[in-house]
Amino acid sequence: MSSAGDQTESKPKEKIMKIQDSIILVTGANRGIGKAYVEEFLKAGAKKIYMGVRNLGSVADLMAEHPGRLVALPLDVTKAEDIRNAAETAKDITILVNNAGALSGGGLTGDQDMENARLEMEVNYFGLLSLMQVFAPVLKANGGGQIVNLSSIAGLVSFPGLPTYSASKAAVHFITQSARTILAAQGTKVLGVYPGPIDTDMAKDIDLPKDTPQHVAERTVKAIEEGAEDLLPDSFAEDMYEQYLTDPKAMEGQMQVMYEDMMAEAA
């Protein structure tokens, strides 16, 4: 895994994606990082952006600000029919951004924990996988294109209080690696993004330093245009990853201490 711009010199030179004039689908586009992606792609010159959302009214104001360049697309990533319809409608995309996510929290042994785990896996992993499956032929037909998958630093280092979320994001990490290998033959690039805590509604209850959605979006645009394969978009994620590389068992112990402190505060 390497951060944006850290490319292996021995690789053959590849065609680099540009946001200018690209046609993009962003899932979960109505708020948080998804909305920031839409705004940043517009700044970078995207020709058209499909905004995949469950509620079309949630992006009405954004569409009014940018008439002609935004298309609201009904898309619940847990519904196969929505995904099929999206692929039928957005046949012209060159970039797919799998941003839609769910974070339920909880533990492992509570009454609600299994239901929470299933929701997180359905949205974060199976929804993302389904979108890659239906859009891979579309991207191939349009010259190869780019997929961007939102994982999390919690997919590499399991966070206390987020066991099932971490597991779902770990699944995203590994399917992203597989997709990069498999889809390379058709010229499709795959970028994995691994943020730390970001200042969004989803992370409002996480008591850790947070970066902004806009910074994640800015770094992602740069990573796409530099041909990066992995992106740690904020300092928290970079620091955690460096600690993990240095001594993964020590990092696991650190997470244990954090969990014990969290339980003591809750008692």
C-alpha positions in Angstrom: 0.0 0.0 0.0 1.3 3.4 -0.9 0.0 7.0 -0.5 -0.9 9.2 -3.5 2.0 10.0 -5.7 4.2 7.1 -4.4 4.3 5.0 -7.6 6.6 2.1 -8.3 9.2 3.2 -10.9 9.3 -0.2 -12.5 5.7 -0.1 -13.6 5.0 0.7 -17.3 3.6 4.1 -17.9 -0.1 4.1 -17.9 -2.8 6.4 -19.1 -3.7 8.9 -16.4 -7.3 9.8 -15.6 -8.3 13.4 -15.6 -11.4 14.8 -14.0 -11.7 17.4 -16.7 -14.6 16.3 -19.0 -15.1 13.1 -17.1 -18.6 11.7 -16.4 -18.9 10.4 -12.8 -21.2 8.5 -10.6 -20.9 9.2 -6.9 -23.0 7.1 -4.5 -24.2 8.6 -1.2 -23.8 12.0 -2.8 -26.2 14.0 -0.7 -24.0 14.7 2.3 -20.6 14.3 4.0 -17.8 13.1 1.8 -20.1 12.2 -1.1 -21.3 15.8 -1.3 -17.8 17.1 -1.0 -16.8 14.8 -3.9 -19.5 16.3 -6.1 -18.4 19.8 -5.3 -14.7 19.0 -5.9 -15.3 17.2 -9.1 -17.3 20.1 -10.4 -14.4 22.5 -9.6 -12.0 20.1 -11.4 -14.1 20.3 -14.6 -16.3 17.2 -14.6 -18.6 17.2 -17.6 -21.5 15.4 -15.8 -22.0 13.9 -12.3 -24.7 11.4 -11.5 -25.6 11.7 -7.8 -26.7 8.3 -6.4 -29.1 9.0 -3.5 -32.0 7.3 -1.8 -34.0 10.5 -1.6 -33.9 12.7 -4.8 -35.1 15.7 -2.8 -31.9 15.7 -0.7 -29.9 17.0 -3.7 -32.4 19.5 -5.1 -30.5 22.5 -3.8 -27.2 21.3 -5.2 -28.8 20.6 -8.6 -30.2 24.1 -8.7 -26.8 25.6 -8.1 -25.3 23.6 -11.1 -28.0 23.2 -13.8 -27.1 20.8 -16.6 -24.1 19.2 -15.0 -25.8 17.2 -12.2 -28.2 14.3 -12.5 -30.1 12.9 -9.5 -30.2 9.1 -9.6 -32.4 7.0 -7.3 -30.0 4.5 -5.8 -30.2 2.5 -2.7 -27.1 0.3 -2.9 -28.8 -2.5 -1.0 -31.4 -2.9 -3.7 -30.5 -4.9 -6.8 -33.2 -3.2 -8.9 -31.8 0.2 -8.2 -28.3 -0.9 -9.1 -29.5 -2.4 -12.4 -31.4 0.7 -13.2 -28.4 2.9 -12.4 -26.2 0.9 -14.8 -28.9 1.3 -17.5 -29.1 5.0 -17.0 -25.5 5.9 -16.4 -24.0 4.1 -19.4 -21.6 7.0 -20.2 -19.6 7.1 -16.9 -15.8 7.0 -16.9 -15.4 7.2 -13.1 -17.4 5.3 -10.4 -17.1 6.5 -6.8 -18.3 4.0 -4.3 -18.8 6.3 -1.3 -22.2 5.2 0.2 -21.6 3.9 3.7 -23.3 2.9 7.0 -22.0 3.0 10.5 -24.2 1.4 13.2 -21.6 1.1 16.0 -22.2 -1.3 18.8 -20.3 -4.4 19.9 -20.4 -8.2 19.2 -22.8 -9.7 21.8 -25.7 -7.3 22.1 -29.2 -8.1 20.8 -28.8 -5.5 18.0 -25.3 -6.3 17.0 -26.0 -8.9 14.4 -28.5 -6.7 12.7 -26.1 -3.8 12.7 -23.4 -6.0 11.2 -25.6 -7.1 8.4 -26.6 -3.6 7.5 -23.0 -2.4 7.5 -21.9 -5.3 5.3 -24.9 -4.9 2.9 -24.1 -1.2 2.4 -20.3 -1.0 2.8 -19.4 -4.2 1.1 -22.1 -6.0 -0.9 -23.5 -2.7 -2.3 -20.0 -1.7 -3.4 -19.3 -5.1 -4.9 -22.6 -5.1 -6.8 -21.9 -1.7 -8.3 -18.4 -2.8 -9.4 -19.9 -5.8 -11.1 -22.6 -4.0 -13.1 -20.4 -1.0 -14.0 -17.2 -2.9 -14.9 -18.5 -3.6 -18.4 -19.7 0.0 -18.7 -16.2 1.4 -17.8 -14.6 -1.1 -20.2 -16.9 0.1 -23.1 -15.9 3.7 -22.3 -12.2 3.1 -22.4 -11.4 1.6 -19.0 -12.0 4.4 -16.6 -11.6 4.5 -12.9 -13.2 3.1 -9.7 -12.8 4.8 -6.3 -13.7 2.7 -3.3 -14.1 4.3 0.1 -12.7 2.0 2.8 -11.4 3.4 6.1 -8.3 3.3 8.3 -10.6 1.2 10.5 -10.5 -1.4 7.7 -6.8 -1.8 8.4 -6.7 -1.2 12.1 -9.9 -2.4 13.9 -11.3 0.4 16.1 -12.6 0.0 19.6 -16.4 0.3 19.6 -16.6 -0.3 15.8 -15.9 -4.1 15.4 -18.5 -4.8 12.7 -17.9 -1.6 10.9 -14.2 -2.3 10.8 -14.9 -5.8 9.5 -17.0 -4.4 6.7 -14.3 -1.8 5.7 -11.7 -4.6 5.8 -13.8 -6.4 3.3 -13.8 -3.3 1.1 -10.0 -3.2 1.4 -9.5 -6.7 0.1 -12.1 -6.6 -2.6 -10.5 -3.4 -3.8 -7.1 -5.2 -4.1 -8.8 -8.0 -6.0 -10.6 -5.6 -8.3 -7.4 -3.8 -9.1 -5.8 -7.0 -10.2 -8.8 -8.4 -12.2 -9.9 -5.1 -13.9 -6.4 -4.1 -14.9 -6.8 -6.2 -18.0 -9.6 -4.0 -19.3 -7.8 -0.8 -18.4 -9.8 0.1 -15.3 -7.9 1.7 -12.5 -9.0 1.1 -8.9 -8.2 3.6 -6.1 -8.7 2.7 -2.4 -9.3 5.6 0.0 -8.7 5.1 3.7 -9.8 8.1 5.7 -9.5 8.5 9.5 -12.4 10.2 11.4 -14.0 12.8 9.2 -16.3 15.6 10.3 -19.6 14.1 9.0 -22.9 13.1 10.5 -21.8 9.5 10.4 -18.8 10.2 12.6 -20.5 12.8 14.9 -20.3 10.4 18.0 -16.6 9.5 17.5 -14.5 11.5 20.0 -11.3 11.8 17.9 -9.7 14.6 15.9 -11.5 14.9 12.5 -10.5 16.2 9.1 -12.9 17.8 6.7 -14.8 16.1 3.9 -13.5 18.8 1.5 -9.9 17.8 2.3 -10.6 14.1 1.5 -12.2 15.1 -1.8 -9.3 17.4 -2.7 -6.8 14.7 -2.0 -8.9 12.1 -3.9 -8.9 14.3 -7.1 -5.2 14.6 -6.8 -4.7 10.9 -6.3 -6.9 10.0 -9.3 -4.9 12.4 -11.5 -1.6 11.1 -10.2 -2.6 7.5 -10.9 -2.3 6.4 -7.3 -3.7 3.1 -6.1 -4.1 3.9 -2.3 -4.8 7.1 -0.5 -4.5 8.0 3.2 -6.1 11.4 2.9 -5.6 12.8 6.4 -2.9 13.0 9.0 -4.7 10.7 11.5 -4.9 7.9 8.9 -1.3 8.4 7.9 -0.1 8.2 11.5 -2.2 5.1 12.3 -1.0 3.3 9.2 2.7 4.1 10.0 2.2 2.7 13.5 0.5 -0.3 12.1 3.4 -1.0 9.7 6.0 -0.6 12.5 4.4 -3.0 15.0 0.9 -4.4 14.2 0.7 -6.3 17.5 1.6 -3.2 19.5 -1.2 -1.4 17.6 -3.6 -4.1 18.6 -2.6 -3.6 22.2 -3.1 0.1 21.9 -6.6 -0.6 20.6 -7.2 -2.8 23.6 -6.2 0.0 26.0 -8.5 2.4 24.1 -11.4 0.0 24.4 -10.8 -0.5 28.2 -10.7 3.2 28.7 -13.9 3.6 26.7 -15.6 1.0 28.8 -14.4 2.6 32.1 -15.8 6.0 31.0 -19.2 4.4 30.1 -19.4 2.6 33.4 
